[in-house]
C-alpha cells in the first residue's frame, strides 16, 4: 500500500512538472492574394482579416498553436503594375475561412512564469485547411463558382513580447502555400468554350495568400511545481 502511494505521488509530481501556460486571444490584420490576378506585390494587405488564436506552451522554446481566421480575399487587375493585367481587367472577391494547426518555435526562451521583460522572434508552420470559392472565366470576366475546400502550408515569421503580466503582444507576416490554382480562376484544369481555353496565367504555380497583422493573447494556467506534499 505504501509502495502504491509512493508511485502515485511520483506520478503526480512528474505531471505537475510538465504543466504549462496556455494563451488565448485574437489576430487582427490584413490579407492579400499572390496569384495570377491583381497586384504582384507579395506583402500588400488590402482586406481586413481577423480571427481567434490558442496556444499551448509546452516549453519556453516551443508551443502548439491553433488559429481560425476569416477574410474577404480580394484582387483586382486594375491595381497591378503589369500593363497586360490592367488591360485584362479581371477581379475577384473571395470569402475565405482558414483553420491552422502547427508548431510555433521561439528563437529565444520565452518563459511566461518568469518575471521581467520577455521578448523573442518566432517561426510558425504546420498545416492549414481552408474554405473558399473557386472562380472561372465566363464571357471574358471572372465569375464565382463552387466552394473549394483545400489544404495549405503556413510559413509565418513574427516577434512577440509580454507587455503586462498576463498579456502578450505580437506582430507577424505569414504566407500560405496552397494546393490549388483555382482561387483566382486561373486553374488550368478548366474546360474550353468555342475552342478557347478558359485558363490563364502561369500553369506551373499554385495560389498563395498572405496574412499580415498583430496578435494579442491572454496567458493562463498554473506555474509548474516540482514539490510533493
N, C-alpha and C positions, 0 to 999 in steps of 0.2 A: 504493500500500500504506500509506504514511504517512497519507494522507488518510483511508483507511478506519479506521485506528487512532484518529485524532482523533475521528471520528464515533462510534465505539464508546465511547470514554472520556467524551465529552459526554453520550451517551445514558445510560450508567451513572450519571453524576453527577446527571442530571435525575431518574432513577428513584430514586436514593438520597435526593434532597431531599424526595421525597414519601412516604418510608417513615414509617409512623405506629405508634402504640401500640395494641395490642389489649387487651380486657378480657374475662374470663370469670368467671362467678360464679353467684350464686343469688338468687332472690326468695323471701321468706317473709312471709306476712301473712294477710289475711282477705278474704272475698268477700261480696257481698250482691246480691240481685236488686232491680231497680227495675221493678215491673210492676203487674199487677192482682191479685196475691196477696201477702199478708204486710204487713210494715211499710211505711209511706210515707216513712220517713226515708232520705234519699239516701245518706249515708255511715253505714253500720250493719253493719260486718263481723260475720257470725255463723257463718262456716265457715272452716276453715283452707284456705289456698291456698299453693302452692309450685311452684317451677319453676327452670329454667335461663335464663341470660342471657348474651348475647355482644354485644360492641360493637367496631366498627372505627372508631377516632377518626381522621377524615380531616383535622381541623384543631382548634385549640383552641376553636372555637366550635360544631362540629357533628360528629356521628358517626352511622354506620349501626348500627342496633340490631335484634337478633333475640331473641325470647323464646319459651319454651314453658312454659306454666303450666297446672296442673291443680287443680281444686277440686270440692268437693261443694256445688253451689249449692242453698241451701235457702230456703224462705219459708213462713210459717205465718200464717194469718189471726188466730190467737189472739194474735199479737204486734203486731197493728195497732192504731192509735189510732182507727180508724174502726169504730163500733159495727156498721155493716152488714157489714163484713168479719168481725168477731168472730162474728156470728150465722151467717154463711155457712159458716165453718169449713173452707175449702179449705187444702191444704198440698201442697208439692212437695219432692222430694229428688232433685236432678238432677246427675249426674256430668258435668262439663264440662271439656273439654280445648281450650286455645287456643294457636295459633301466631301470632305477630305479627311483622311486619317493617316498619320505617319509619325515620324520621329523628329524632334527638334534637338539640335546639338549646339551647346554653348561653347564659344571659343575659350572663355574663362569660367572659373567656378562662379555659380550664381546660387548661393546658399541663402534662402529666404529665412532660415532660422537664426542667422547671424545678424547682429545689429550693425548699423552703419550703412554707407552708400554701397549699392550693388549695381553693377553695370557690365554689360557684355554684348558683343556682336553674336549672332547666331545664324545657323542654317537650318532649313526645314525641307524635308522631302518625304514622299510616301506614295499614296495613290488617291486619286480623286475620281468621283463618279458624278457626272453632271447630266442635266436635262435641259434641252433647248430645242428650238425649231430648226429644221433644215430649210434651205432656200433653193430655188431653181429658176432658170431663165424661162420667161414666157412673154412673147411679143416684145422682146428686147428690153424687158425690165425684170428685176428680181422680185419674185413673189414668195410668200411664206408657204412652206409645205408641211409635212408631217412632223411630229415630235420625235426627236432623236435622243436616245439615252446611250451614253458612251463613257469611256474612261480617259483620264489624262494623268500625266506625271507632273506634280508640282515641284518647282525649284525656287525656293524662297531665301532671300538674304535680308536680315534685319538687325536692328540694335534695340536693346531694351534696358530699362533701369527702374529701380524702385524709387518712387517719388514720395510715398508715405509708407507707414508701417505695413499696411496690407494692400497697397496699390502699386501695380507695375504698369508703366507706360512704354510702348514700343512703336517703332516705325519700320515698315518693311516694303520690299518690292518683290513680287512673286510672279513668275511665268508658269503657265500651264501648257505643256505639250500634249495635244490631243491626238486621238487615233482616228480622226475624221477630217474630211476636206469639204464637208457639207454645211458648215456654219455660215459661210458666206456665199453659198450657191455655186462654188467652183468645182464640185465633185465630178471627177472625170468618168464616173460610172453612169452619169446622166444619159438619157436617151437623146435621140436626134429628132428634129422636126424639119420636114422637107429637105432631108439630107444635110441639114446644117447642124453641127454639133452644139449641144446646149451647155457644154462645159467650157471653162475658160481658165486663164491663169496658169500657174506652174503646176504640172501634174505630179511633180516629184516632191512636193512639200505638203505637210498637213497644216491645219489651222492651229494657231496659238492664241491664247488670251492672257491678259495681264491683270493683276490686282495690285494697286499701289495705295497705301494708306497707313493708318495708325491703329494700334490695339491698346485697349485699356482693360486690365483684368484685376479682380479682387482675389487675394490669396486666403485660403483657409485650410484647416487640418492641424492636428496636434503635432508638437515637436517630437522627434524620435526620442525614445527613452531606453537606456540600456540597464535600468535598475530592475531588480526583482524584489518584490515585497513579500 
